[in-house]
Amino acid sequence: MVFFLLLLIAIPAFFTNLGLLPLFADEPTRANVAMEMILTKNYSVPTIGGEYYYNKPPLYNWILAGLYALTGSYSEFVTRLPAVVPMFLFAVTIFYAVAFFIRDKRVALLSGLAFLVNGRMLLYDSMLGHIDIFYSWLTFISFMSIFYFFRKKQWFLLFFVSYLITAVTFLSKGLPSIVFQGMTIIALLLYTRNFRRFFSWQHILSGIICLLIIGAYFFNYYHHNPDLKEYFHVIWDQSSQRTIARSGFIHSFGHLFTFPFEHLVHLLPVSLLVIFCLNKKFLKNVREDEFIKYISVVFLANIWVYWLSPETRPRYLLMLYPLLFIVLSNGYYMFREQYPRLNTIFNKVLLMLAVLVTLAVPSVFFIKFPQPVSFVMLKVLVLLAACGFFTFLIYSLRQNKIVPFIALLLMVRLAFSWFVLPSRLAKAEHMRTVSIDMAEQSKGSPFFLYQYHPEVLSLPYHHKIIYYLQRTKKQQVRFTEEDTKQGYYLTFDRDLQNPRAVLVKTYEDNLKLYRVQ
């Protein structure tokens, strides 16, 4: 009951102003592929600007395109829904999995909500329409299904269900799915001394079914674009570009030491629970609890791939973080009574942080926002009352002080949504305004992106322009190497050579809009 009450509190915290900011980072890339599927009525071949897009298979784009079609909107809010809704489903999945396997709802509650209130999710990934939350949720379900069927000794279902999920996740993100499945299965079979099952008919048949599903997609794709060699090359490149081979030994060597500390910082304040696991009894507890041992093995079997990859981004580990949260939450409830002094200090730290957060709320009145925020007084009063109430609970409760602290963190996110997101709007709005202006001026006419050869790092910037052009025009824009077709042309770094080209308007960042009649 408490878990779902906190989940209800989380809904306004995460959904408020979700669609306020323009798309950024990888968001417009996902949006463009889905939008072009609808505009071209071709759902088999991902494209951006009419050119083949090979970086990711299209399952996530199918879901996003379905939402676009269902809602009739290409808005930022709808674009982010396939990430934010699975975030809540992910938390619920963690809660039920832990409650089922450990039979301790305290650990289940803390593990599930830790996924929402760690720093990385609280203030960053939860407001982006990236593929990673959806993908990680499915991967986590695979981890849990493997353990569920292992306990029942149902080997065929263990392999079949997990490989079925692997096929689905492969069609979302590509090769990392094969790595997760392979490492997890091998680790489970080795530590349980069942490696002969790797060569069993159940495993081989399940692997074949997985390959057939993936193969069916590529067979259909081949009929639209026979260049599968380039597709496979790009998928492989996407999976290997952040490894030691690409980054160099010196950079990679330093990463080996900084990696664990960097991610402990990303996961604050949840990662503070690690102090309850720094004792001699912790490893004994891990070995004695079958589920805790399993998720520890899965974590260790998969984390080394990212530990050895210097360019790894935190969102790539979203399926592994919950495994860590479960271990830390279990350690907290297992050892807090055995170490009362440590628990007292920890509770005082929670209270001190809560008091600081509550006292910081009125500071909003002294901040000059770049853009006006509505109902400031009312919002401050709501936050002050809520933070004060949860701080009082942290002070007065004898047990489970961490639960009202989680609620307090959700108020921090609500304050972030109310005050920080609007303050970022003015700075982020420029490219959306420019793109919409170009689309309005060229409405009803073909639109081309001339000599489009951006560096990889500038792709999100260019894809953002394409997204707002296509969303406003309701037609596909296309790349071109020629400047002889009638229509409008956007140039990023050069002029058109056609003498019939007329410069319509020049924008910042050397963007130029031409018209050829």
N, C-alpha and C positions, 0 to 999 in steps of 0.2 A: 504493500500500500504506500509506504513512504517513498519507495523507488519511483512509482508512477506519479506521485504528487510532485516530486522534484522534476520529473520529466515534463510535467505540465508547466512548471515554472520556467523550464528551459525553452519552451516553444516561443514565447514572446521575446526572450533574450536572443535567440538565434535567428528568428524570422523578421524581426523589426529592421526595416531599411535594408533587407537582403538584396533588393533590386535597385538600390539607390545609385551605387557607383557604376561607372562604365565597366565593361569587361576588360580584364587585363591578364597578364601572364599567359597561360595556355588556354584560357577560357574561349577567346574568339576562334581558336583553331578548332575546338570541338564544335562550337556553334556553327561555323562556316560549313563544315562537312555535313552536319545534320540539315542545315538550311538548303544546301545545294541538292541534297537528296530529294527534298520536297519540290524545289523549283524545277529540277530536271526530270522528276518522277523516276529516277534511277537509284534504287536502294542497294544495288549490288556492288557498285564501284565508288568508293570514297573519292571526292575531288575537292579542291579549293581553287577557285578561279578557273574552273574547267580543266585544270591539270590534275593528273592522278596524284592522290595523296596516299603514300605507302607506309607512313610511320606507325599507324595503329589499325588493326582490324576494326570492323564497323559496329560491333554490338552496342557499345555505349551510345554511338551516334544514332542507331535505330531507336533506342529508348528516348533520346532527346528529340529526335524527329517526331516520334509518336506524341510526345508532350506538346510540341509546337502545333501539330495538327489537331490534337484534342482541345487545346486551349485557344487556338487561333491567334496565338501571340508568339513573337520571337523575342520577347523582353528579357532583360537581364535576370529578373526574378525567376521566370520559367527556366532559363538556362541553368540556373544554380540549383533548381529543385532536385535533379537526379543525383546531386552530391549531398544535399542537406537532409533529405528524407532518408536515404540509406544511413546517414550518420546516426539518426535516432533509432533506426532498425538495428544498427550495429550494437548500440548500447543495450537495447532490449535483448538481443541475441546473447551478448556476454552475460547479462543478468541471468537469463534462463539456463544457459549452459553451466555456469558456475553453481547455481542453485541446485541443478540436477546432479552434477558430478561430485560436489563437495557437501551438499546438504547444509550449507550455512548461508542464510540469506543476508547476513551482515557482510560477508565477503562478496557475495553476488552484487549487492547494492553498491559497495565501494568500487568494485572492479568495473561495473557497467558505467557508473557516473564518472569514474576517472577518465574514461575515454572522452567525455564531453568537456571536462574542466582542466585537463592538462594544458599548459600554456600554448602549445603548438595548435591544438584544436580550438581552444577558447578564443584566441585572438587572430587566427590566420586561416587555417585550412577550412574552417567551417563556413566561410563566406565566399568560397571560390567554387566555381562549377567545374572542378577537375574530375577526372575519372577515378582517382586513387581511392576515395572513400568507398565507392560502390565496388570497385575491384577488390579492395582489402576485405570488405565485408563478406564477399563470396569466398575468398580464400580462407578466412577464419572459419566459416561454416564448414569448409572442407576439412580443416584441422579437427573440428569437433566431431564431424561424422566419422572420421577415421578412428578416433578413440571410442566412440559409441559402439561401432560394429566390432572393434577389436575386443572390447570387454565381453561382447556376446559371442565372440569367436565365429562371427559370420563373415568369412573371408571374401566371399564373392561380393557381398554388398559393400564391404569395406573398400574393395578396389573399384567396383562398378560406380558407386555414388561419387567417390572422390575423383575418379577419372572423368565422370560426366561433368562435374563442376569444373575440372581442369579444362575441358573442351570449351565450356562457356567463358571462363576467364581468359583463355587463349584468344578467343574471338573478341575479347575486350582490349587486351593489352599485349598479346604476343608471347614471346619466349619466356619471360619471367614465370609464367604459370607452370611451364614444364620444369623449371628449376625448383620451384616450391614443392611441386608434387614429387619430383624425384628425390629431393633431399629428405622430405618428410617420410616417405615410404621406406627409403633405405635406412634412415635412422631408426624408425620404429622396428623394422625387421631385425636390425643388428642388435639393438639393446634388449629386445625380447627373445633373442636367439631363435628367430623364425626366418632366417634369410632364405631358406629353401623355398619359402612361399613366393619369392621374387620370380622363380621359374615355374610357378604353378599355372595351371590352365586358367584359373580365376584371374590372375594378374595379367597374363598375356591377352586373354579375351577382352578384358576391360581396357587395356591399352589400345588394342585394335579398334574397339568401338570409339574411343576418344579420337584416334587418328582418322577414322571414317567420318566423324562429324566435322572435324577440321578440314579434311579433304573435300567434303561435299561443298563447303564454302568456297574453297579455292577452285574446285571444278566449275562451279557456277561463275566465279569471278573470271576464269579463263575465257569464257565465251564473250565477255565484254572487253577484256584487255588481256591478250596472250602473254604480256611481259611479266610472267611470274618470277623470272630470274631477278629482276629489279626489285620486286616486292619482297622476296626472301632476303635479298642483300640489305635492304633498308631495315627490315625487322631485326636482322642480326646486328646491324650497326647500331640500332637504337638500344639494344641490350648490352652491347660491349663498349660503348663509347665512354663510360665513366669508370672503367677498370684501370688497374695499374699500367697496363700496356699503353693506354692513351695519356695518362697523367704524368708519367715519369717516376723514377724510383724515389727521388728525394722528397717530392711532394707526398708520395704515397707513404713513405716511412714515417713522416710526421703525423699523417692521418691515423696511423695505427695507435698512437698514444692519445690523440685528442678525441677520437671517435666516441668512446664511452662517456667522457665528461661533457662533450658537446650535446649529446642526446639527453643526458641527465638535466642539463639546463633547459633544453626544449620542453621537457616533461614536467618542469616545476609548475605548481608546488607538489604535484602527485609524487614526484621522485624523492621527496623528503622521507617517504615511507621506507626508503632503503636503510635508514638507520636502525630499524627494528630487525633487519635481516643480517646485521653485522655481528653475529654471535656464533658460537660453536654448535649450537643446537639447530641452526637453520638448515644446514646441509643434511642433517639427520632427518629433519622433518620433510625435506624434499624427497629423500630416498624412500621414506615410509608411506607417503601419500601417492597412490598410483597416478592420479590425475595431475598433481603438481609435478611429479617426475616426468610425465609425458609431455606436458607443455614446456617444461624446462629443456627437455631433449629437442623438441621441435624448434624452440627458440635458438638454441645453440647450433642446431643443424643448418639453420637458414641465415643466421645473423652474420656469419663469417663472410658470406658473399658480399655483403654491403660494407662490412668492416674493411675489406680489402679493396673497396672501390672509393677512391678519394672524392669523386664528384657526386656521391650519393646525396639525394635530397631527403629530408625527414619524411616527406609524404610517401616515399617509397616503402617505408617501414610501418605503415599504419596497420598492417595485419599482424605484425609482431609485437607492437606496443601493448595490445591487450593481454598478451601472454605474460608480459612483464608486470602489468598492473595486477593480474590475478595472483602472481607469486608474491608481489609486495603487499597486496591487501591481505592475503592469507597470513603472511609473516607478521603483519601489524596486529591482527586479532589473535594470533597464536602467542605472541611474545610480549604484548604490551603489559599484561598483568604480571608477567615474570620479571619485568624490569620496570618497577613502579617509578623509580626516579627518572628514568629516560622518558617514560610516558608523561610524567608531570611536566618536564621541560617541554616536551612536544606540545602538550595542551596549552601551555603558557605562550608558546610561539604562535599557535593558532589564534589565541585570544588577542595577542599583541597585533598581529596582522589584521584581524577583524576590526580592532579599535582604530588602527591607522586608516583602513579603507573607509570606515564610517566618518572619521574626522575629515577625510579628503573630499567627501561629497560636496560640501558647500563651496569648495574652491572653484566650482563651475562658474559661480557668479563673478569671479575675477578674471576669467579667461575671455579673451577677445577672439571670437570665432570668425574665420574667414567668410563664413556664410551664416546668416541668421538661423538660429535654432528655435523652433516653435515651442511654446508652453514650458519654458525653462523652469519657472517657479514650481509648477505642478510636478514636473519630472524630478526635480531635486527633492521635493517633499516626499514623493513616493520612494525614491532611492534611500533617503535618509531614514524614513520609517522602517523600510524593509531591512536595511543594513543594521540599524539599531536593534531591531527585533532579533535578528539572527546572532548578533553579537551578544545579546542578553542570554540567548539559549546556550551559546558556547560557554558563557560564564557560569550559568546556573546548572546545566546538566552535569550529572556525575559521570555518566557513560556516553559514548557515541558523540562526543563533541565534534567529531569530524563531519557528521551529517549536516548540522547547520552551517558548518564552514563551507561545505560544497554548495549549499544554497546561497551563501554570501558570494561565492565565486560566480554564480549565475547572475547575481546582481551586478557584478563587475562587467560581465559581458553585456548586460542590458544597458549599462551606462556607456559602454563602448559603442553599442549600436545607436544610442540616442545622441551622443555628443561627438564621438571621434569620427564615425563614418561621414556625417554631414560636413565636418570640417575638412575632409579630404576631397570633397566633391569639386570644389573650385579648381584645384590643381589637376584633377583627373578629367575634367569635363571638356578640355580643349579639343582633343582629337575626335570625340564624339560629335561636337558641334561642327567641326570642319568637315567631317565625313558626311553628315546629314546635309550640310549646305551644298556640297558637291552633288549629292544625290538629288536634291531638290532642283538644282539648276539643270540637271541632265535627264530629268524624268521623261519617260517615253522614248528615250534614245538609247542605242547600245552604249556600253561603257567598257573601256579597255584599260588595263594596267600595262603601261608601255615599258619594255625592256626591264622586266621584273627579275632581278637577281640579287636579292638581299642576303646579307650574312645570316648565319643561323641565329645568332643572338638577337637580331632585329626582327625575326619572324613574328613574334607576338605583336610588335608595333604595327607591322604591315597587315597582319591578319585582322587586327582591330579595325583598321580602315575598311577592309573588305567586308567585314561583318556589318558595319553600320551602312555602308553603301547598299549592300544587298537587302538588308532589312528595310531600308527606306524605299528603295526602288521596286522591291518585290520581283526582282529579276536577277539572273546570274551575271556577274561581271566576269570578264575573261582576260587572261594574259595574252599579250601579243608581242611579236618581234617586229611587226610592220606598222606603219602609220598611214596607210592608204585607205582604210575602211572608213565609212561615214560613221560619225558618233563622237563621243567624248573620250578623252584620254587623260589619265593621271600619270604624271611622271614624278619619280622620286629623286633622280639625280642627273637628269639630262633634258635637252630640248628636243622637240619633234623636228625632223628634217623636211617634212612635207611642206612645200611653200603655201599650200592651201590651209595649213593649220593656223588657227587663231587662238592666241593666248586669252583665255577667259578670265582667269584669276590666279594670283600667286598667294600661297599660304606660307605659314611658318614651316621650318624644317625643310625648306627647298621643295615643297610640294607645289606642282603647277597643274592647272586644269586647262586642257586644250579642247578645241572643237574642230573637227574636220567635216566639211560639208561636201 
